[in-house]
């Protein structure tokens, strides 16, 4: 079966990272029929790099400049402009396995194609800090349940008609937008098929400051979209109730309570990140292995603090707009 596919991507000031994505597109075993980048108004050389690569490699690529567009708006603009019935989406900060698009399209070539195909992404660390970051925040393939996995829009494909049925990407939301879109698509058009070999290599944040900002924004998006109430409540209870209580019991009743707290904290907060780390650090030197061990709890606690700060900001934003923006009154979060 011949499939016509349009690849979409949004950009904003990506001149230091966009080349690796473009190089990986050139090496694809199956080229997209068209490539549409929507740039949100870059002040650097992003657009020039895109246009230069399109000419040099004869890529079927065009750039739409939409100053001020957020990620959802950019993706919707790209999909509206796309000619193909199938949309493949990725992000500017990744590089794609050479078989990424080929593997992503295979489920569409069956007699009963799905509404969407969920690709996968794996960390692409460049430093020991990034190794620790990937182990702390990114899932391993063995952690994925194919029946419930909701893809990142850095590695996903879907019918354009499914995008329409799902009411497009939510333009009122600046972060977590792909999760809302996934849930709507699954509810309106059917489940995703998981394609674990359609891999995008994703570089984790390289500094603690940029990671804090990223997770603050993610949690703010959760608050805006009313996502993961239970998960955020557990985090607040852990840090603001359980931890102070254990410290008080250790000081007043018995120091053994501190041992209990240490055991519970390690198993609850750090066991999974360390398990991922120990399976991915074989190429590191002994000193860098020690550094990653130290970084894991720092990264985990920093991320939790960022989420606890960002979530109420998103909730406040939501409450201020509920009466005037009916699209905020959705209920799919109860299924998460």
Residue, then its C-alpha position, 0 to 999 in steps of 0.5 A: x500500500x502506498x502511503x502519503x505522509x506529511x512530517x510536521x515540526x515546530x521550531x523556535x530559536x533552534x539553530x544550535x540543535x536543528x541540524x541533527x534532526x535535519x541530518x537524521x531526516x536525510x538518512x531516513x530509509x523512507x522519506x516523508x512526502x512533504x516536510x512542514x516546519x512552523x517557526x514561532x518567530x525565531x530571532x536566530x538562524x533557525x529558518x535560514x538553516x532549514x531553508x539551506x538544508x532544503x536546497x542542499x539535500x532537495x528535501x520536500x521541506x517548506x517553512x511557515x513563519x508564524x510569529x508568536x505561535x505556541x506549540x499547539x498553534x504551530x502544529x495545527x498550522x502545519x497540519x492544516x497545510x499538510x497535503x497527506x492523509x497521514x501526519x508524522x510529528x517530531x520535535x526540533x531537539x531530537x535526532x531520528x533513528x534511520x528507520x523511524x518513519x518506516x517503522x512508524x508507518x508499518x501499522x498503517x499498512x495493515x487491513x485495519x489501520x489504527x487511528x494513530x501510532x505511538x513511536x518511542x523515544x530514548x535518552x541521548x545524553x552527552x554528559x554524566x549529568x544528562x545520563x543521570x537526568x535520563x535515568x531519573x525522568x525518562x521511562x525505559x521500554x520495559x516500563x511501557x504498557x503498550x495498551x495504555x501508552x500515550x506518545x509524545x508528539x516528538x514520535x507519533x503518527x496519526x490520520x489527519x482525520x483523527x486529528x480533526x475528530x480529536x478537535x486538534x491540538x489544544x491551543x489554549x495550553x502551552x505545555x502538556x498539549x500533546x497529552x491532552x491531544x492523545x487522550x482526545x484522539x484515543x477517546x474520539x478515534x480509537x487507540x494507538x498502536x505502539x511501535x517501539x522501534x520507531x525511535x527518536x533520540x532525545x537529549x535530556x536537559x543539560x543543567x539543573x536550572x533548565x530542568x527546573x524550568x521545564x518541570x515547572x512548566x510541565x506541572x503548570x500545564x497539568x494544573x491548567x488542564x486539570x491533570x494528575x490530581x492524585x499524583x500531585x496530591x501524593x507529592x504534596x503529602x509526601x514532602x509537606x506532611x510525611x517527611x516533617x512527621x518522620x523528622x519530628x518522630x525521629x527527634x521526639x520518639x526514636x531515631x529509628x524513625x529516621x531509618x524508616x524514613x530513609x528506607x521509605x524515601x529510597x524505595x519510593x523516590x529513588x529505586x526506579x531511577x537507580x535501576x535505570x541508571x545501573x542499566x545504562x551507565x556501562x560506558x562511563x568512567x568510575x568517576x562519572x558513575x559516582x557523579x551520576x549516583x550523586x546527581x540522581x537524588x538532586x535531580x529527583x527532588x529538584x523536579x518534585x519542588x518544581x512541580x509543587x511550585x508550578x501546579x498551583x500556578x496552573x490551577x489558579x490560571x484555570x480557575x480564573x478562566x473556567x467561566x469564560x472558556x468552556x473548552x477547559x471543562x473536559x473530564x478525560x483526566x479522570x481516566x489517567 
